Amino acid sequence: MPTLGQVSELWDAEAVHFDDEPDHGLRDSATREAWRLLLRDHLPVPPARVADLGCGTGTLSVLLADEGYAVDGVDFAPEIGGPRPRQGGRPQCTRFRGG
């Protein structure tokens, strides 16, 4: 079984290009809208505080923040954790390291 450090290294290696896939970066408007509707159907009404656990590059965190949610995004992989600059850099995802 891989260690937390090995898994973190795997995701960190993906960080630079992870959002290049249309479904990852949510750049496709139809994909973005589908995620928005799916999440809104399962979350309380904004401005509720929600957690995006394993937030990765933060695309869903940003989507939810744009909807008015207070989002706490966490990811244990330091390089992938948090929105990329092209996503507006908000909300700041907290990097979490398990041990």
N, CA, C and O atoms as a MOPAC input file, in Angstrom:
PM7 MOZYME 1SCF
protein

 N      0.84900 1    -1.16500 1     0.00000 1
 C      0.00000 1     0.00000 1     0.00000 1
 C      0.90600 1     1.24400 1     0.00000 1
 O      1.86300 1     1.30200 1     0.77200 1
 N      0.62000 1     2.23000 1    -0.84700 1
 C      1.45400 1     3.43400 1    -0.89400 1
 C      1.30600 1     4.26800 1     0.37500 1
 O      0.26100 1     4.27200 1     1.02500 1
 N      2.37300 1     4.96500 1     0.70000 1
 C      2.35200 1     5.84700 1     1.86500 1
 C      1.69000 1     7.17300 1     1.50000 1
 O      1.50500 1     7.48000 1     0.32200 1
 N      1.33600 1     7.95500 1     2.51900 1
 C      0.76600 1     9.27800 1     2.28800 1
 C      1.73500 1    10.14000 1     1.47900 1
 O      1.31900 1    10.87100 1     0.58100 1
 N      3.01700 1    10.05300 1     1.79800 1
 C      4.02500 1    10.81500 1     1.06500 1
 C      4.07600 1    10.44000 1    -0.40500 1
 O      4.21100 1    11.31800 1    -1.25700 1
 N      3.97200 1     9.15300 1    -0.72500 1
 C      3.98100 1     8.70500 1    -2.11100 1
 C      2.74700 1     9.19000 1    -2.86200 1
 O      2.84300 1     9.60600 1    -4.01600 1
 N      1.60600 1     9.13800 1    -2.21500 1
 C      0.36900 1     9.61500 1    -2.84800 1
 C      0.44400 1    11.12900 1    -3.06000 1
 O      0.03600 1    11.63400 1    -4.10600 1
 N      0.96100 1    11.84200 1    -2.07500 1
 C      1.13000 1    13.28700 1    -2.18600 1
 C      2.05000 1    13.62800 1    -3.36000 1
 O      1.75500 1    14.54100 1    -4.13100 1
 N      3.15900 1    12.90300 1    -3.50000 1
 C      4.07800 1    13.13400 1    -4.61000 1
 C      3.40100 1    12.88800 1    -5.95200 1
 O      3.63400 1    13.62500 1    -6.91000 1
 N      2.56800 1    11.85900 1    -6.02800 1
 C      1.84300 1    11.56700 1    -7.26200 1
 C      0.95600 1    12.74300 1    -7.66000 1
 O      0.97800 1    13.17600 1    -8.81200 1
 N      0.17100 1    13.26100 1    -6.70700 1
 C     -0.73000 1    14.36700 1    -7.01200 1
 C      0.03900 1    15.66100 1    -7.27800 1
 O     -0.35800 1    16.45100 1    -8.13500 1
 N      1.12800 1    15.88300 1    -6.55400 1
 C      1.94500 1    17.06600 1    -6.80700 1
 C      2.49300 1    17.06500 1    -8.22700 1
 O      2.57600 1    18.11800 1    -8.85800 1
 N      2.86500 1    15.89900 1    -8.73400 1
 C      3.37000 1    15.79500 1   -10.10300 1
 C      2.29000 1    16.14000 1   -11.12400 1
 O      2.60200 1    16.58300 1   -12.23000 1
 N      1.03200 1    15.94200 1   -10.76400 1
 C     -0.09000 1    16.24200 1   -11.66300 1
 C     -0.52100 1    17.70800 1   -11.61200 1
 O     -1.27800 1    18.15500 1   -12.47300 1
 N     -0.05500 1    18.45100 1   -10.62800 1
 C     -0.57300 1    19.79400 1   -10.34800 1
 C     -0.51300 1    20.73400 1   -11.54400 1
 O     -1.48400 1    21.43800 1   -11.82300 1
 N      0.59800 1    20.75700 1   -12.24600 1
 C      0.79900 1    21.73700 1   -13.31900 1
 C     -0.21600 1    21.57000 1   -14.43900 1
 O     -0.69500 1    22.56100 1   -14.99200 1
 N     -0.54900 1    20.33100 1   -14.77900 1
 C     -1.42500 1    20.08600 1   -15.93100 1
 C     -2.79100 1    19.52600 1   -15.56100 1
 O     -3.58100 1    19.19900 1   -16.44700 1
 N     -3.08400 1    19.41000 1   -14.27200 1
 C     -4.31900 1    18.75200 1   -13.85000 1
 C     -5.56400 1    19.40800 1   -14.43800 1
 O     -6.49000 1    18.70900 1   -14.85000 1
 N     -5.59900 1    20.71800 1   -14.48300 1
 C     -6.79600 1    21.42000 1   -14.96100 1
 C     -6.88200 1    21.51600 1   -16.47800 1
 O     -7.80600 1    22.14100 1   -16.99800 1
 N     -5.94400 1    20.91500 1   -17.19900 1
 C     -6.00700 1    20.93500 1   -18.65900 1
 C     -7.17300 1    20.10500 1   -19.18600 1
 O     -7.68800 1    20.37700 1   -20.27000 1
 N     -7.58800 1    19.10300 1   -18.43300 1
 C     -8.74500 1    18.29800 1   -18.83100 1
 C    -10.01100 1    19.13600 1   -18.64800 1
 O    -10.16500 1    19.79900 1   -17.62200 1
 N    -10.92400 1    19.11600 1   -19.63100 1
 C    -12.13100 1    19.95700 1   -19.52800 1
 C    -12.93000 1    19.75100 1   -18.24300 1
 O    -13.47000 1    20.71100 1   -17.69300 1
 N    -13.01200 1    18.50900 1   -17.75700 1
 C    -13.79600 1    18.24600 1   -16.55700 1
 C    -13.05200 1    18.66300 1   -15.29000 1
 O    -13.68500 1    18.89600 1   -14.26000 1
 N    -11.74700 1    18.76000 1   -15.34200 1
 C    -10.98500 1    19.13000 1   -14.15800 1
 C    -10.96900 1    20.63700 1   -13.96200 1
 O    -11.19600 1    21.11600 1   -12.85100 1
 N    -10.70900 1    21.38400 1   -15.00800 1
 C    -10.62500 1    22.83100 1   -14.89500 1
 C    -11.96600 1    23.53600 1   -14.98000 1
 O    -12.05100 1    24.74300 1   -14.75200 1
 N    -13.02100 1    22.78600 1   -15.30900 1
 C    -14.38400 1    23.31600 1   -15.44000 1
 C    -14.44300 1    24.50400 1   -16.40100 1
 O    -15.22700 1    25.43000 1   -16.19600 1
 N    -13.62000 1    24.47800 1   -17.44100 1
 C    -13.64300 1    25.56700 1   -18.42900 1
 C    -14.79300 1    25.41700 1   -19.41400 1
 O    -15.23900 1    26.40000 1   -20.00600 1
 N    -15.27200 1    24.19300 1   -19.59000 1
 C    -16.41800 1    23.96900 1   -20.46100 1
 C    -17.67900 1    24.40800 1   -19.72500 1
 O    -17.95200 1    23.92200 1   -18.62800 1
 N    -18.44500 1    25.31500 1   -20.31000 1
 C    -19.60100 1    25.89400 1   -19.60600 1
 C    -20.65900 1    24.84200 1   -19.25600 1
 O    -21.27800 1    24.92900 1   -18.19500 1
 N    -20.87500 1    23.86100 1   -20.11900 1
 C    -21.87500 1    22.81800 1   -19.82800 1
 C    -21.42000 1    21.94500 1   -18.65400 1
 O    -22.23100 1    21.57600 1   -17.80400 1
 N    -20.14200 1    21.62000 1   -18.60800 1
 C    -19.60300 1    20.82300 1   -17.50100 1
 C    -19.67600 1    21.60800 1   -16.19900 1
 O    -20.05000 1    21.07400 1   -15.15500 1
 N    -19.31500 1    22.87900 1   -16.27800 1
 C    -19.35400 1    23.74700 1   -15.09200 1
 C    -20.78300 1    23.84100 1   -14.55300 1
 O    -20.99800 1    23.75700 1   -13.34300 1
 N    -21.75000 1    24.01500 1   -15.43900 1
 C    -23.14800 1    24.13000 1   -15.02400 1
 C    -23.66100 1    22.81700 1   -14.42900 1
 O    -24.41600 1    22.82800 1   -13.45700 1
 N    -23.25200 1    21.68600 1   -15.01200 1
 C    -23.66600 1    20.38800 1   -14.47300 1
 C    -23.14700 1    20.20100 1   -13.04700 1
 O    -23.88000 1    19.72900 1   -12.17800 1
 N    -21.88000 1    20.57000 1   -12.80300 1
 C    -21.33200 1    20.48300 1   -11.44600 1
 C    -22.05700 1    21.42700 1   -10.50700 1
 O    -22.35800 1    21.06500 1    -9.37000 1
 N    -22.34100 1    22.63300 1   -10.97100 1
 C    -23.02700 1    23.62600 1   -10.13300 1
 C    -24.38400 1    23.09200 1    -9.68700 1
 O    -24.71900 1    23.16000 1    -8.50400 1
 N    -25.15800 1    22.56700 1   -10.61600 1
 C    -26.49200 1    22.04300 1   -10.29000 1
 C    -26.40900 1    20.83100 1    -9.37200 1
 O    -27.19100 1    20.71300 1    -8.42800 1
 N    -25.47100 1    19.93200 1    -9.63900 1
 C    -25.31200 1    18.74400 1    -8.80300 1
 C    -24.99000 1    19.14000 1    -7.36500 1
 O    -25.60500 1    18.63200 1    -6.42700 1
 N    -24.03300 1    20.04000 1    -7.19300 1
 C    -23.63600 1    20.43800 1    -5.84300 1
 C    -24.73600 1    21.21600 1    -5.13500 1
 O    -24.98000 1    21.00000 1    -3.94800 1
 N    -25.39600 1    22.11000 1    -5.84200 1
 C    -26.46600 1    22.90500 1    -5.21900 1
 C    -27.60900 1    22.02500 1    -4.73000 1
 O    -28.26400 1    22.35600 1    -3.74200 1
 N    -27.85400 1    20.91200 1    -5.40700 1
 C    -28.91900 1    19.98600 1    -5.00000 1
 C    -28.59000 1    19.25700 1    -3.70000 1
 O    -29.48800 1    18.71400 1    -3.05500 1
 N    -27.31200 1    19.23600 1    -3.30500 1
 C    -26.89900 1    18.46400 1    -2.13900 1
 C    -26.31600 1    19.30800 1    -1.01800 1
 O    -25.84100 1    18.76300 1    -0.02100 1
 N    -26.34300 1    20.61200 1    -1.15900 1
 C    -25.76900 1    21.49700 1    -0.14500 1
 C    -26.83400 1    22.41400 1     0.43600 1
 O    -27.86000 1    22.66300 1    -0.19700 1
 N    -26.59000 1    22.91400 1     1.63900 1
 C    -27.52000 1    23.89800 1     2.19300 1
 C    -27.47400 1    25.18600 1     1.36900 1
 O    -26.59500 1    25.37000 1     0.52700 1
 N    -28.41000 1    26.04700 1     1.62000 1
 C    -28.49600 1    27.31200 1     0.89000 1
 C    -27.31800 1    28.21400 1     1.26500 1
 O    -26.95500 1    28.29100 1     2.43800 1
 N    -26.70500 1    28.91000 1     0.26900 1
 C    -25.64900 1    29.86500 1     0.60900 1
 C    -26.21400 1    30.96500 1     1.48300 1
 O    -27.38800 1    31.30800 1     1.34700 1
 N    -25.43500 1    31.51500 1     2.35200 1
 C    -23.97500 1    31.52600 1     2.45000 1
 C    -23.42000 1    30.49200 1     3.41800 1
 O    -22.51400 1    30.80600 1     4.18900 1
 N    -23.93000 1    29.29100 1     3.40000 1
 C    -23.45500 1    28.24500 1     4.30900 1
 C    -21.95500 1    28.02300 1     4.15500 1
 O    -21.39000 1    28.24400 1     3.08400 1
 N    -21.32400 1    27.58800 1     5.23100 1
 C    -19.90600 1    27.21800 1     5.19200 1
 C    -19.83000 1    25.74700 1     4.80400 1
 O    -20.48900 1    24.90200 1     5.41000 1
 N    -19.01600 1    25.44500 1     3.78500 1
 C    -18.84700 1    24.07100 1     3.32100 1
 C    -17.36100 1    23.74000 1     3.23200 1
 O    -16.51900 1    24.62700 1     3.09700 1
 N    -17.05700 1    22.45800 1     3.30900 1
 C    -15.68700 1    21.98500 1     3.17600 1
 C    -15.53400 1    21.23600 1     1.86600 1
 O    -16.35400 1    20.38300 1     1.52700 1
 N    -14.49000 1    21.55700 1     1.14000 1
 C    -14.11700 1    20.82300 1    -0.06400 1
 C    -12.88900 1    20.00000 1     0.31200 1
 O    -11.75600 1    20.47600 1     0.24100 1
 N    -13.13700 1    18.76900 1     0.71000 1
 C    -12.06300 1    17.89600 1     1.18500 1
 C    -11.41000 1    17.20600 1     0.00100 1
 O    -12.07900 1    16.55700 1    -0.80400 1
 N    -10.09100 1    17.35300 1    -0.09500 1
 C     -9.39000 1    16.87600 1    -1.27800 1
 C     -9.63900 1    17.84600 1    -2.42600 1
 O     -9.92700 1    17.43600 1    -3.55000 1
 N     -9.52300 1    19.13800 1    -2.12600 1
 C     -9.91600 1    20.19100 1    -3.07800 1
 C     -9.06300 1    20.22100 1    -4.33500 1
 O     -9.44400 1    20.84800 1    -5.32300 1
 N     -7.91300 1    19.55300 1    -4.31500 1
 C     -7.07900 1    19.57500 1    -5.51100 1
 C     -6.74200 1    21.00400 1    -5.89700 1
 O     -6.29800 1    21.79100 1    -5.06100 1
 N     -6.95000 1    21.33300 1    -7.14400 1
 C     -6.62700 1    22.67400 1    -7.63800 1
 C     -7.67700 1    23.70900 1    -7.28400 1
 O     -7.50500 1    24.89200 1    -7.57700 1
 N     -8.75400 1    23.28200 1    -6.66200 1
 C     -9.74200 1    24.22500 1    -6.15300 1
 C    -10.85100 1    24.62000 1    -7.10400 1
 O    -11.56400 1    25.58600 1    -6.83400 1
 N    -11.02300 1    23.90900 1    -8.20700 1
 C    -12.05600 1    24.31300 1    -9.16600 1
 C    -13.45100 1    24.28900 1    -8.54100 1
 O    -14.24500 1    25.20400 1    -8.76100 1
 N    -13.74800 1    23.25500 1    -7.77000 1
 C    -15.06800 1    23.19600 1    -7.14100 1
 C    -15.18000 1    24.19900 1    -5.99700 1
 O    -16.26100 1    24.73100 1    -5.74500 1
 N    -14.08000 1    24.46100 1    -5.30900 1
 C    -14.08000 1    25.49000 1    -4.25800 1
 C    -14.42900 1    26.85200 1    -4.84900 1
 O    -15.23900 1    27.59000 1    -4.28800 1
 N    -13.81900 1    27.17800 1    -5.97400 1
 C    -14.08500 1    28.46600 1    -6.63400 1
 C    -15.52600 1    28.50800 1    -7.13200 1
 O    -16.20300 1    29.52500 1    -6.97900 1
 N    -15.99500 1    27.42400 1    -7.72100 1
 C    -17.37500 1    27.35500 1    -8.19200 1
 C    -18.34600 1    27.62300 1    -7.05000 1
 O    -19.29200 1    28.39400 1    -7.20700 1
 N    -18.11700 1    26.99400 1    -5.90600 1
 C    -18.99500 1    27.18500 1    -4.75400 1
 C    -18.87500 1    28.59100 1    -4.17300 1
 O    -19.87700 1    29.18200 1    -3.77100 1
 N    -17.66900 1    29.12500 1    -4.12600 1
 C    -17.47900 1    30.49800 1    -3.63800 1
 C    -18.21900 1    31.48000 1    -4.53900 1
 O    -18.81000 1    32.44500 1    -4.05400 1
 N    -18.19100 1    31.24300 1    -5.83700 1
 C    -18.92600 1    32.09500 1    -6.77800 1
 C    -20.43100 1    32.02500 1    -6.55900 1
 O    -21.15900 1    32.95500 1    -6.90500 1
 N    -20.89100 1    30.92000 1    -5.98400 1
 C    -22.31300 1    30.74900 1    -5.67500 1
 C    -22.69000 1    31.36700 1    -4.32900 1
 O    -23.86200 1    31.38000 1    -3.95100 1
 N    -21.68200 1    31.88200 1    -3.60500 1
 C    -21.96000 1    32.54900 1    -2.34300 1
 C    -21.64100 1    31.74500 1    -1.10000 1
 O    -21.91200 1    32.19300 1     0.01400 1
 N    -21.06600 1    30.55800 1    -1.27200 1
 C    -20.69800 1    29.73500 1    -0.12900 1
 C    -19.38900 1    30.21500 1     0.49600 1
 O    -18.53000 1    30.76600 1    -0.19200 1
 N    -19.24500 1    30.00300 1     1.78700 1
 C    -17.96700 1    30.18900 1     2.47100 1
 C    -17.28000 1    28.82900 1     2.41300 1
 O    -17.72800 1    27.87800 1     3.05500 1
 N    -16.20600 1    28.73200 1     1.65300 1
 C    -15.59000 1    27.43900 1     1.35400 1
 C    -14.25000 1    27.28800 1     2.06100 1
 O    -13.39500 1    28.17100 1     2.00300 1
 N    -14.08700 1    26.14900 1     2.72900 1
 C    -12.80000 1    25.75600 1     3.27900 1
 C    -12.32500 1    24.56300 1     2.46600 1
 O    -12.87900 1    23.46900 1     2.57300 1
 N    -11.30900 1    24.77400 1     1.66200 1
 C    -10.75600 1    23.69400 1     0.85500 1
 C     -9.49700 1    23.15600 1     1.49300 1
 O     -8.63400 1    23.92200 1     1.92000 1
 N     -9.38700 1    21.85100 1     1.56000 1
 C     -8.19000 1    21.22800 1     2.12600 1
 C     -7.68100 1    20.13000 1     1.20000 1
 O     -8.45700 1    19.40700 1     0.57500 1
 N     -6.37700 1    20.02700 1     1.13100 1
 C     -5.74600 1    18.97200 1     0.35400 1
 C     -4.38800 1    18.69200 1     0.96700 1
 O     -3.69400 1    19.62500 1     1.37100 1
 N     -3.99500 1    17.43900 1     1.04500 1
 C     -2.72000 1    17.10600 1     1.68700 1
 C     -1.53700 1    17.21000 1     0.73400 1
 O     -0.39200 1    17.19000 1     1.18700 1
 N     -1.77200 1    17.31800 1    -0.56300 1
 C     -0.67500 1    17.43800 1    -1.52500 1
 C     -0.32800 1    18.92000 1    -1.68700 1
 O     -1.13500 1    19.67500 1    -2.22900 1
 N      0.85300 1    19.35400 1    -1.23100 1
 C      1.16400 1    20.78600 1    -1.17100 1
 C      1.14900 1    21.50800 1    -2.51100 1
 O      0.76100 1    22.67500 1    -2.56400 1
 N      1.55500 1    20.86100 1    -3.58900 1
 C      1.62000 1    21.56200 1    -4.87500 1
 C      0.26200 1    21.66700 1    -5.55300 1
 O      0.00600 1    22.63900 1    -6.26500 1
 N     -0.60000 1    20.70600 1    -5.35000 1
 C     -1.89600 1    20.72700 1    -6.01800 1
 C     -2.94300 1    21.44500 1    -5.17900 1
 O     -3.95900 1    21.88700 1    -5.71600 1
 N     -2.72100 1    21.57000 1    -3.89500 1
 C     -3.72600 1    22.13800 1    -2.99600 1
 C     -3.90500 1    23.62900 1    -3.17700 1
 O     -3.02600 1    24.41300 1    -2.81800 1
 N     -5.03000 1    24.02300 1    -3.72800 1
 C     -5.36100 1    25.43300 1    -3.85200 1
 C     -5.59400 1    25.84600 1    -5.28400 1
 O     -5.05000 1    25.24700 1    -6.21200 1
 N     -6.41100 1    26.88100 1    -5.46300 1
 C     -6.73700 1    27.35200 1    -6.80600 1
 C     -5.51600 1    27.82400 1    -7.57400 1
 O     -4.62400 1    28.46000 1    -7.01200 1
 N     -5.48100 1    27.51800 1    -8.82800 1
 C     -4.43800 1    27.98900 1    -9.72400 1
 C     -4.72800 1    29.45200 1   -10.06600 1
 O     -5.88200 1    29.87500 1   -10.00000 1
 N     -3.72200 1    30.22300 1   -10.42600 1
 C     -3.93600 1    31.64900 1   -10.73000 1
 C     -5.01400 1    31.90500 1   -11.77900 1
 O     -5.72800 1    32.90400 1   -11.69000 1
 N     -5.15000 1    31.01600 1   -12.78000 1
 C     -6.15200 1    31.25700 1   -13.81900 1
 C     -7.58400 1    31.10500 1   -13.28600 1
 O     -8.54200 1    31.45800 1   -13.97300 1
 N     -7.72700 1    30.57800 1   -12.05900 1
 C     -9.05100 1    30.44200 1   -11.45200 1
 C     -9.34700 1    31.62400 1   -10.53700 1
 O    -10.33300 1    31.60100 1    -9.80000 1
 N     -8.53800 1    32.61900 1   -10.57300 1
 C     -8.77800 1    33.78100 1    -9.74600 1
 C     -8.12200 1    33.69000 1    -8.38400 1
 O     -8.15000 1    34.65200 1    -7.61700 1
 N     -7.53000 1    32.54500 1    -8.07300 1
 C     -6.79700 1    32.39800 1    -6.82800 1
 C     -7.62600 1    32.48200 1    -5.57000 1
 O     -7.08500 1    32.80700 1    -4.51300 1
 N     -8.91200 1    32.20500 1    -5.63500 1
 C     -9.71700 1    32.23500 1    -4.43000 1
 C    -10.68000 1    31.07100 1    -4.44500 1
 O    -10.96300 1    30.58200 1    -5.53900 1
 N    -11.19300 1    30.59400 1    -3.37800 1
 C    -10.72700 1    30.87800 1    -2.03100 1
 C     -9.41600 1    30.15800 1    -1.78200 1
 O     -9.12300 1    29.17600 1    -2.46400 1
 N     -8.64100 1    30.60100 1    -0.85600 1
 C     -7.36500 1    29.94900 1    -0.57600 1
 C     -7.61300 1    28.59700 1     0.08500 1
 O     -8.22700 1    28.52400 1     1.14900 1
 N     -7.14300 1    27.54700 1    -0.53600 1
 C     -7.26400 1    26.22800 1     0.06500 1
 C     -6.15600 1    26.05400 1     1.08100 1
 O     -5.00200 1    26.39600 1     0.82700 1
 N     -6.51400 1    25.52300 1     2.22400 1
 C     -5.54600 1    25.24400 1     3.25500 1
 C     -4.85500 1    23.92900 1     2.93300 1
 O     -5.51800 1    22.94700 1     2.60200 1
 N     -3.57600 1    23.90000 1     3.02300 1
 C     -2.84800 1    22.65900 1     2.79800 1
 C     -2.81400 1    21.86300 1     4.08800 1
 O     -2.45100 1    22.38800 1     5.14100 1
 N     -3.18400 1    20.62000 1     4.00700 1
 C     -3.22100 1    19.76100 1     5.18900 1
 C     -2.29400 1    18.58700 1     4.94700 1
 O     -2.35200 1    17.94200 1     3.90100 1
 N     -1.47400 1    18.32600 1     5.88000 1
 C     -0.57400 1    17.17300 1     5.77400 1
 C     -0.94100 1    16.17100 1     6.85300 1
 O     -0.84300 1    16.46000 1     8.04600 1
 N     -1.36200 1    15.00100 1     6.42800 1
 C     -1.62100 1    13.93800 1     7.38800 1
 C     -0.30900 1    13.34000 1     7.83500 1
 O      0.73200 1    13.59300 1     7.22900 1
 N     -0.34900 1    12.56600 1     8.86700 1
 C      0.92200 1    12.04800 1     9.32500 1
 C      0.88600 1    10.69500 1     9.76200 1
 O      1.91200 1    10.15200 1    10.17300 1

